[in-house]
Amino acid sequence: MDLRTIITACINLVTGILNAVLYFLIPRPVITDDQANRRDSHLATQFIQKFEEKYGVEHPDFFQGTLSEALERAKRDLRFAMVILQTDEHDNTAKFNRETLTSDILLTFLREHNVLVWAGDIKDPEAYQATTFPFVAVIVAQIPQGSAGSSPKLLFVTHYEGYSTPENLIAILTMSIERYGQSLQRIRNERAEHEAARQIRAQQDDAYLASLRADQEKERIARELVETQRLTEERARKEEEARQLLALNRENWRQWTLKNLPDEPLTETEVAKLSFRLANGERVVRKFRATDTVETVYNFVDTYYLRNTSSSSNVSEPSPDYIHTFDFLLVSPYPRSVYHADKFKEIQNEQGLWPSANLIVEESTADDDE
């Protein structure tokens, strides 16, 4: 092999490595075309299906999505990412897939260290042309030096080209984890602290809002109680005022009725002689004209207790809004007959009262009938 051949091979190797490194370090436009994203996701799924057809279902948990999505997931979840680029046209691919990527010790290591794995075929748009295949790159999120407080950036940690045994690949991953694991863990801890602080603030906000709602509910209940009490007192006041007004109107009506009650006739002709047994047991006998109404009899009984009281000459006429009701009934005991107040029916036309009758004054109830 001449010097020219050796120099050309070295240049090709260095160029391939630099291209692979720049692929991960140089920012690329974010794919916004939905059809392109669906296409690339389909290619990732297709890669897994072809892998399982050839090598079985025992393999790393390949990320089912585009490379951009895989790197974003690793960055978001603060995980080490292992990117595998390969081609079926390379001699080492089949051996690497069959012996390394299906190795139990490698699969266990990847699970224990929660390593995100993405694999692609260089024939697919998402993969990249490297010099030798398989091409394995290790990527991790790190905070650049001098950029404390900034968001983590993806860092190209190391790479490996060509066939690798499971043990060798684990050793490469272990070195990367030992070198960058502590700083990654610090980022995780800081994120966990920020999340814990956020949750505490959220809990405090929730507790404050709950307390505020409880206080507002107490205030509402207190206002309702005050309003209920006010309405109750207002209703009781109005009822008392109505009761007092009713009592005043009733008493005024009785005074007015007593003042205008026809005098007892002195003659014995054309009169009815009625005997009353009052509610207190007292017996009273009084004569009424034949033309007096049954209501006149009721008026006499209703105002009887006022006969010995001094009445004022200035008794006013009852209010037109007041409707007087009698709280008793006049009853003939044998046979029992009830005589209701009637301002149109004359005594002489009431057979049970004319020309005489013995009557009992009974307190009336809502169920009283004839």
C-alpha positions in Angstrom: 0.0 0.0 0.0 1.6 3.3 -1.1 1.6 6.5 0.9 -1.1 8.1 -1.3 -3.5 5.3 -0.5 -2.9 5.6 3.3 -3.4 9.3 3.2 -6.6 9.0 1.2 -8.0 6.4 3.6 -7.2 8.6 6.7 -8.8 11.7 5.0 -12.0 9.6 4.3 -12.1 8.4 7.9 -11.7 11.8 9.4 -14.2 13.3 7.0 -16.8 10.7 7.9 -16.3 11.2 11.6 -16.6 15.0 11.3 -19.7 14.7 9.2 -21.3 12.4 11.7 -20.4 14.8 14.6 -21.6 17.9 12.8 -24.9 16.1 12.1 -25.7 16.2 15.8 -24.1 19.5 16.7 -25.2 21.8 13.9 -28.8 23.1 14.4 -31.2 21.9 11.7 -34.6 23.3 10.8 -37.5 21.8 12.6 -39.7 19.7 10.4 -43.1 21.2 10.2 -44.6 19.2 7.4 -47.0 16.7 8.9 -46.6 14.4 5.9 -42.8 14.3 6.4 -43.2 13.5 10.1 -45.7 10.7 9.4 -43.3 9.4 6.7 -40.3 9.3 9.0 -42.3 7.8 11.9 -43.4 5.1 9.4 -39.8 4.4 8.4 -38.9 4.0 12.1 -41.7 1.5 12.6 -40.7 -0.3 9.4 -37.1 -0.6 10.6 -38.3 -2.3 13.8 -40.5 -4.7 11.8 -37.7 -5.7 9.5 -35.3 -6.1 12.4 -37.8 -8.5 14.2 -38.3 -10.5 11.0 -34.6 -11.1 10.7 -33.4 -11.2 14.3 -36.4 -11.8 16.6 -38.2 -9.7 19.1 -35.5 -9.6 21.7 -33.8 -6.3 21.0 -33.5 -2.8 22.6 -36.7 -0.8 23.0 -36.2 1.2 19.8 -37.8 4.6 19.9 -40.7 4.6 17.5 -40.5 8.0 16.0 -38.2 10.3 14.1 -34.6 11.0 15.1 -35.5 14.5 16.0 -38.3 13.3 18.2 -36.0 10.8 19.9 -33.4 13.4 20.7 -36.1 15.8 22.0 -37.4 13.0 24.2 -33.9 12.3 25.6 -33.5 16.0 26.2 -36.8 16.3 27.9 -36.5 13.2 30.1 -32.8 13.8 30.8 -31.7 10.4 29.5 -28.7 9.1 27.7 -29.4 8.4 24.0 -27.8 5.8 21.8 -28.2 6.4 18.1 -27.4 3.5 15.8 -26.9 4.0 12.1 -26.6 0.9 9.9 -27.0 -0.6 6.4 -27.8 -4.1 5.3 -25.1 -3.7 2.6 -22.3 -3.7 5.2 -20.8 -6.9 6.3 -20.8 -6.1 10.0 -24.5 -5.2 10.2 -26.0 -8.7 10.5 -23.4 -9.9 13.0 -23.8 -6.7 15.1 -27.6 -7.1 15.1 -27.6 -10.8 15.8 -24.9 -10.9 18.5 -24.8 -7.5 20.1 -28.2 -5.8 19.9 -30.0 -9.0 21.0 -27.6 -9.7 23.8 -29.2 -10.2 27.2 -26.4 -8.4 29.1 -26.7 -5.4 26.8 -30.5 -5.3 27.0 -30.3 -5.5 30.8 -27.8 -2.7 30.9 -29.9 -0.5 28.7 -33.0 -1.0 30.8 -31.2 -0.5 34.1 -29.7 2.8 32.9 -32.8 3.9 31.1 -30.9 4.5 27.8 -33.1 5.7 24.9 -32.2 3.8 21.7 -32.9 5.0 18.2 -31.9 3.0 15.1 -32.1 3.8 11.4 -31.1 2.6 8.0 -28.9 4.9 6.0 -31.1 4.4 3.1 -33.8 6.2 5.0 -33.9 10.0 5.1 -33.5 10.1 8.9 -30.3 8.1 8.9 -26.9 9.6 7.9 -24.0 8.5 5.8 -21.1 7.5 8.0 -17.8 5.9 7.0 -18.1 2.5 8.6 -21.2 0.7 9.8 -22.8 0.1 12.2 -22.2 3.6 13.5 -23.2 4.1 17.2 -23.3 7.6 18.8 -23.9 8.4 22.4 -25.7 11.7 23.1 -26.8 13.3 26.4 -28.3 16.5 27.6 -25.8 18.8 29.4 -25.7 22.4 30.5 -22.9 24.2 28.7 -20.1 25.6 30.9 -20.7 29.2 32.0 -24.4 28.9 31.2 -25.8 28.2 34.6 -29.5 28.4 34.8 -29.9 27.9 31.0 -31.8 24.9 29.4 -29.8 21.7 28.8 -28.3 21.2 25.3 -27.7 17.9 23.6 -24.0 17.0 23.7 -22.3 14.5 21.3 -20.4 12.4 23.9 -18.7 9.6 21.8 -19.2 7.3 18.9 -18.2 3.9 17.7 -17.9 2.6 14.2 -18.0 -1.0 13.0 -18.8 -4.2 14.8 -18.8 -4.2 18.6 -19.4 -7.0 21.1 -22.0 -6.5 23.8 -19.3 -6.2 26.4 -17.4 -3.5 24.4 -20.6 -1.5 23.7 -21.5 -1.7 27.4 -18.0 -0.5 28.3 -18.4 2.5 25.9 -21.7 3.3 27.4 -20.4 2.9 31.0 -17.5 5.3 30.3 -20.0 7.9 29.0 -22.4 7.4 32.0 -19.5 7.7 34.5 -18.2 10.8 32.8 -21.5 12.6 32.3 -23.9 10.8 34.6 -23.2 13.0 37.7 -23.8 16.2 35.8 -26.9 14.7 34.2 -28.1 13.6 37.7 -27.6 17.2 39.0 -29.8 18.4 36.2 -32.4 15.8 37.1 -32.1 16.9 40.8 -32.5 20.5 39.9 -35.5 19.7 37.7 -37.0 17.6 40.5 -36.4 20.4 42.9 -38.0 22.9 40.6 -40.9 20.5 40.0 -41.3 19.9 43.7 -41.3 23.7 44.3 -43.8 24.1 41.6 -46.0 21.4 43.1 -45.7 23.0 46.5 -46.7 26.4 45.1 -49.6 24.7 43.3 -50.6 23.0 46.5 -50.3 26.2 48.4 -52.4 28.0 45.7 -54.9 25.2 45.8 -55.0 25.4 49.6 -55.4 29.1 49.5 -58.2 28.9 46.9 -59.9 26.1 49.0 -59.6 28.3 52.1 -60.9 31.3 50.2 -63.8 29.3 48.9 -64.5 28.0 52.4 -64.4 31.6 53.8 -66.6 32.8 51.0 -69.0 29.9 51.7 -69.0 30.8 55.4 -69.7 34.4 54.6 -72.5 33.4 52.2 -74.1 31.2 54.9 -73.7 33.9 57.4 -75.3 36.4 55.1 -78.1 34.0 54.4 -78.6 33.5 58.1 -78.7 37.2 58.7 -81.1 37.7 55.8 -83.3 34.8 57.0 -83.4 36.2 60.5 -84.2 39.6 59.1 -87.0 38.2 57.0 -88.3 36.2 60.0 -88.3 39.2 62.3 -89.9 41.3 59.5 -92.6 38.7 59.0 -93.1 38.4 62.8 -93.3 42.2 63.1 -95.8 42.4 60.2 -97.8 39.6 61.7 -97.9 41.3 65.1 -98.9 44.6 63.5 -101.6 42.8 61.6 -102.8 41.0 64.7 -102.8 44.3 66.7 -104.7 46.0 63.8 -107.2 43.2 63.7 -107.7 43.3 67.4 -108.1 47.1 67.2 -110.6 46.9 64.3 -112.5 44.1 66.0 -112.8 46.1 69.3 -113.8 49.3 67.4 -116.4 47.3 65.5 -117.8 45.9 68.7 -117.9 49.4 70.3 -119.6 50.8 67.2 -122.1 47.9 67.0 -122.9 48.2 70.7 -123.5 51.9 70.3 -125.8 51.2 67.4 -127.5 48.1 68.8 -131.3 48.5 68.8 -132.8 48.9 72.3 -134.6 46.0 73.9 -138.4 46.5 73.2 -140.5 47.2 76.2 -143.7 45.7 74.9 -144.6 42.1 74.9 -146.2 42.0 71.5 -144.4 41.2 68.3 -141.3 40.2 70.1 -139.2 37.1 70.5 -137.9 36.1 73.8 -134.5 34.4 73.6 -132.6 32.7 76.4 -128.8 32.4 76.0 -126.3 30.2 77.9 -123.0 31.9 77.4 -119.6 30.2 77.1 -118.8 31.1 80.8 -122.1 29.4 81.9 -124.0 32.7 82.5 -127.6 32.8 81.4 -129.1 35.8 79.7 -132.6 36.5 78.5 -133.4 39.3 76.1 -136.3 40.3 73.9 -136.0 41.2 70.2 -138.4 42.7 67.7 -139.9 40.4 65.2 -138.2 42.4 62.4 -134.8 42.3 64.0 -132.4 40.1 61.9 -130.6 37.0 63.1 -127.4 39.0 62.8 -128.8 41.4 65.4 -129.0 38.5 67.8 -125.3 37.7 67.0 -124.4 41.4 67.5 -126.0 41.3 71.0 -124.1 38.2 72.1 -120.8 39.4 70.6 -121.0 42.8 72.5 -122.6 41.5 75.7 -119.4 41.7 77.7 -119.1 45.4 76.9 -122.5 46.3 78.4 -121.0 47.4 81.7 -118.0 49.2 80.3 -117.9 52.9 79.7 -118.1 53.5 76.0 -116.7 56.6 74.3 -119.0 58.8 72.4 -116.3 59.3 69.9 -116.3 55.7 68.6 -115.3 55.9 64.9 -117.1 54.0 62.2 -115.4 50.6 61.4 -112.9 50.6 58.5 -114.5 49.5 55.2 -111.5 47.1 54.8 -112.5 45.3 58.0 -114.8 42.3 57.7 -116.1 41.1 61.0 -116.4 37.4 61.7 -118.1 35.8 64.7 -116.1 33.3 66.7 -119.1 31.5 68.0 -122.4 29.8 66.9 -125.9 30.0 68.3 -127.2 26.5 68.7 -130.6 25.1 69.8 -129.8 21.8 71.7 -133.0 19.8 71.3 -133.2 19.0 68.5 -129.8 20.4 67.6 -130.0 23.3 65.2 -127.4 25.9 64.3 -128.5 29.4 63.4 -125.9 31.3 61.4 -125.6 35.1 61.3 -127.8 36.5 58.6 -128.3 40.2 58.2 -131.3 39.8 55.9 -133.3 37.1 57.6 -135.7 38.4 60.2 -136.3 36.5 63.5 -140.0 36.1 62.8 -139.0 34.1 59.7 -136.7 31.8 61.6 -138.9 29.0 62.9 -136.5 27.8 65.6 -136.2 31.4 67.1 -139.8 32.6 66.9 -141.4 33.4 69.2 -138.9 32.0 71.8 -135.9 29.8 72.0 -133.2 28.4 74.3 -129.8 28.9 72.7 -126.3 27.8 73.6 -123.3 29.9 72.6 -120.7 27.6 71.2 -117.2 28.5 70.1 -116.9 27.9 66.4 -114.3 25.9 64.5 -113.4 25.6 60.9 -115.2 22.3 60.6 -118.5 23.6 62.0 -121.5 23.1 59.8 -125.2 22.9 60.1 
